[in-house]
Amino acid sequence: MTRQTLASRPSRVAPRAARRPSRSLAVTLGALGLVALSASGCRASLSANANINAGEEQETKDFDEPLTPVDRSLDEAPLEGDYALLGARHDVGLTDEAKKTASPCSCLALKLGQPTDPSFVWQGPIPRTDPSSQLVLGLSSEGQTCQGEPEDSLGASYWGFKQDGDDIIVIVENARFGRPLTSGAIIPKPLGDGHIYLRPASSSVPYGKPPSGEKYCRLL
C-alpha cells in the first residue's frame, strides 16, 4: 500500500524543471532586444552623422560660390534702364589720342559728347544718358604744358558744376594725395540759348583758365 501510494503521487520536480527554460528564454529575448535597440541606435547615429556631414558639405559649397557673377568686360553699347545720374564719374576718361588735343582752356584736353563717343574710354559698362538733356565731359592735364602748375598737384580733377541762369559752369581743381582724381562727369545740357563754361576752383589753380581776359573758358 505504501509503495502504490508513493508511486501514485505526482512528482513536483518535473514542473520546476520545466519552468527553468522560460527564464533562460526571457534572458535570451532581453539580450536580443538590447542588441536590436543598440543596432537601431547605431543606425540612427550614422544617419544623423550623414545628414550633418551632408549639410556641412552643402554649406561649404554654397559659401565658396560667388553670390552674383561679376562681368568686368567693357560694353560697346549703353546699358538699358534708367538714365545715369548727373555728377562726377570715376569710370570715364579720355583716350591717349584725345589727351593730345589742345583746348581753349589752359592746361587741359577736353571733350564733350555722348557716352559712345570714341574719345571716351570707360572702365566698365557704358551708362545710358538722355541725349536731349545730358552730356559726358572728359578732361585731362596729362602731357599738357602747364605754367604755374603746383608741384604737389596730381593733375586737373573735376570738382563739380553749377547752373547760372541758362548756363552750366564746370569747375576744376588740383588733384592731391588723399583725394581721388576725377577725369569725367555727366553734366546737364544748358537751357535755351545757354552755354557751357569751365573755370578753375580758385585763382591758384592753373587748369581751365580762359585764353584771354574773359571771365570763363567757353566749351559749348
ZIFEN-V373230 format. One record per backbone hydrogen bond with DSSP energy under -0.5 kcal/mol. NH is the residue of the N-H (numbers start at 0). CO is the residue of the C=O. E is the energy in kcal/mol with one decimal. If there is no record, write none. Layout:
BEGIN
nh->[NH;NH]
co->[CO;CO]
e->[E;E]
END
This chain:
BEGIN
nh->[4;5;6;7;8;15;16;17;18;19;20;21;22;22;23;24;25;26;27;28;29;30;31;32;33;34;35;36;37;38;39;40;41;42;43;44;45;46;47;48;49;50;51;52;53;54;55;56;57;58;59;60;61;62;63;64;70;71;74;78;83;86;88;92;94;98;99;99;100;102;105;107;108;110;112;116;119;120;122;128;130;132;133;134;135;136;137;138;139;143;145;148;152;153;156;157;158;159;161;163;163;164;166;167;168;169;169;170;171;172;174;178;181;182;183;184;185;186;186;188;190;193;196;196;197;198;200;204;205;207;208;216;217;218;219]
co->[0;1;2;3;4;11;12;13;14;15;16;18;18;19;19;20;21;22;23;24;25;26;27;28;29;30;31;32;33;34;35;36;37;38;39;40;41;42;43;44;45;46;47;48;49;50;51;52;53;54;55;56;57;58;59;60;68;69;72;125;127;185;183;120;118;94;95;96;97;107;208;104;139;137;135;113;116;92;90;126;128;129;129;186;112;184;110;182;108;140;143;145;149;174;172;181;170;170;168;161;166;162;163;194;161;167;196;159;198;156;154;175;179;180;88;136;86;134;184;132;165;190;167;194;216;169;171;201;203;105;205;197;215;195;195]
e->[-2.2;-2.2;-2.7;-2.2;-0.8;-1.0;-2.5;-2.2;-1.6;-0.9;-0.6;-0.6;-1.0;-0.6;-1.7;-2.6;-2.2;-2.3;-2.5;-2.9;-2.6;-2.4;-2.5;-2.4;-2.3;-2.3;-2.5;-2.7;-2.7;-2.7;-2.7;-2.7;-2.3;-2.5;-2.3;-2.6;-3.0;-2.5;-2.6;-2.7;-2.4;-2.3;-2.5;-2.9;-2.5;-2.4;-2.6;-2.6;-2.3;-2.7;-2.5;-2.3;-2.5;-2.3;-1.8;-1.1;-0.5;-0.7;-0.6;-2.2;-3.1;-3.0;-2.4;-1.8;-2.1;-2.0;-0.5;-1.0;-1.2;-0.6;-2.3;-1.3;-2.8;-1.9;-1.9;-2.3;-2.0;-2.5;-2.7;-0.5;-0.8;-1.8;-2.5;-2.6;-3.5;-3.1;-2.5;-2.2;-1.7;-1.8;-0.6;-1.1;-1.2;-3.9;-2.2;-3.2;-2.9;-1.4;-2.0;-0.5;-2.4;-0.5;-2.0;-2.6;-3.0;-0.6;-3.3;-3.0;-1.8;-2.6;-2.9;-1.9;-0.6;-0.6;-0.5;-2.0;-2.6;-2.6;-0.6;-2.1;-1.2;-2.8;-2.9;-0.5;-2.7;-2.5;-2.5;-1.4;-0.6;-2.6;-0.7;-2.6;-0.6;-3.3;-1.7]
END
